[in-house]
Amino acid sequence: MKHLCFALLALPLASAAQAQYVESNAPPVHHFSAAEIEAVPMPELAFDASQVAQDDFEKYFYFHRPDTTFDVAFLDITECDALTSGLTFYGGASQSMINQQIFQYGMAGAIGGAIGSVLADAIFGSGERRKQRRINMRNCMYYKGYDRYGLEKDLWQEFNFEEGNSREEAESRAQKLMMQARVASGPKPEQEALQP
């Protein structure tokens, strides 16, 4: 009982230490010069919404928050990108399925099952990872107070990326995140914001 009391007393201290750890590791706001911001291309956002299926806006969208500086928008977007990039999803085979294949078909069945799992993950896992990234970005940016606006796919691809089976190249990723920050801190869109 005595040990339990000490353990319970230590909980708030551990939480405070963890909060301090997270806070001390927060990246500083990078202050971009006006020339650096101007060098970031502003993507085209105008399109005819009547020509686009509304369901496409579940995949193709951008963020904006009024009265947000480029510096803050870039920090918010890179933080949300880092959080979503750290999450993984794997929908491969279960151990019981592998054991069943070995029992039923021998080792050749296990090897075939492993190959099948890799192929299934390449086909279906990639889409699930892209979907999970979109959902996590939406949640993170919504939490930070950004509105979401739909966009036509070709325009979206100019300053966004999808990661399924591979990671976006670092230089391309940084450039596209800067373009996203330019949009997020730019003029307020004329179209109506989407539901979070």
N, C-alpha and C positions, 0 to 999 in steps of 0.2 A: 504494500500500500504506500509505503514511504517513497519507493522508487517511482510509483505512478504520479504522485504529487509533484515530484521534481520534474518529471517528464512533461506534465501539463503546464508547469510554470515556464518551462523552456520554450513552449510553442510560440508565444508572442515574440520572444527574442529571436527565434529562428525566422519568423515571418519578417521582422524588421530588418534582419541581416540580409534576407533574400531581396527585399525591396530596395535596400541600399545597394546591393550588388547590381540589380537591374538598372537602377538610376545612374550609377557610376559608369555603366557600360553604354549608356545611350549616346549615339553619335552626336557630335556637335552640329549645329546648323551651319551649313556652308553658305557663306555670303557671296553670291555671284555679283559681278559687276554688271552695269547696264549693257556694256559691250558683249559680255558673255551671254547674257539673256537674249539679246538681239541676234546673236549668232545661231541660236537654236531655232530651226525652222518651225513656223507655225503651220500645222497640218490643215488641210482643207476639211471643213466640217459641214459645208452646205450640201444638201441632197434633197431629193424629192421623196418625202416620207410615204407618199401614197404608192410609190413603186416598190416599197420594201415591206415584206411580211413582218408584222409586229412580233412574231415569235423570234425573229432574228435578233431582236434587241436583248434577248436573254444571253446571247453570245457576244454581240458586238455593241459596245457601249464605251463611254468615257465619263470622267468625273469632273465636276466643277464645284467650287465653293466661293461665294462672293467675298470680296475684301481679303483675299489670301495672296500673300506675296509668292513669287516664284521660289524663293529660298525655302519657305515653309512647305509649299506644295511638293517640292522635290524631296524634302525630308520625309513627308508623309507617304508619298508614293514609294520611295525606296524602302521605307520601313515595312509597309504592307507587302511589297514584293519579296522582301527578305523573309517575312513570316510565311508567306504562301509557298515560297521556294523550299523552305525547310520541311514542309509537310510531304509525306510520301504516301502512296496508296499502292498496294500490290494485291491483285486478285488472282494469284496463282493457285496451284493445286494444294489440296489438304494432304496431310500425312496419311490419313485413313484411305484416301483414294490411291495414293502411291502404293501403300501396302496391299490393297486389293488388286492392283494391276500386277504386282510382283507375284502374288499368290495365283492369280488366274492365268497370267500370260508369261510368267517367268521374268527374267531380267530384261529381255527384249521389250516386254510390255512396259516396264518401268521407264526404260530409256525413251520409248515412243511417247509415253505419257508426259515425261519431262519436256520433250521437244514440243508436244502439243500444248503444254502449259506456257512455254515460252512464246509460241506462236499466238496463242489466245491472248496473252498479256500484251504482245505487240499490237494486236488488232483492237482489243477491247480495253485494255489497261490504259493505253495512250489517251483514248477519249475520256476515260474516267478521271485521269490526272488533269487533263485540260479543264474538264467540268469543275473539278474540285478547286483548281486554282482560281477560276472565275468566281465561284461562290465565296471563297476566302477573301479575294480582293474586294468584292462587293461588301462583305461584312466589315472588313477592316476599314475601308474608306467611309462607309456609312457611319461607323462608330466615331470617326474623326470629323463628321459633319458635312461630308461631301454629298452632293446630289449626283444622280446617275442619269445620263442622257443616251438615247439610242443613236446608232450610227450605221450607215451602209457598210457592208463587208469590205469592199475594196478600199474605202477611205480608212476604215479601222485598221487594215493591214499595214498602212503606211507608217503608223507609229505605235503599233502593238505587236505582241508576239504570243505564240502559243507553245507551251512546252508539254510534250507528251512523252516520247521515248528519249529525248535528248534535251540538253540545257542550251538556252540561247547563248551565243558567243558574247563574251563580256563587253567588248567594245560596242557591238550592236545593241545589247541590252541597255547600256548606259545612255546611248544616244536616244533610244526610244523612250526610256524613262524620263529623260529631260524634255522630250517633246510632250509627253503626257503631263508633266508639270507645267509646261507652257500653256497647255489647254486648260488645266485645272485652275490656273491662276489668271487666265485671260478673261476676255469679255464674257459676260453672262450669256449663255445660249438663249436663243429666241424660242426654241421649242420647249414643250412641257417636260418637266423632270419625270422619270420613270419611278415606279414603286421600288423601294429598296429591295 
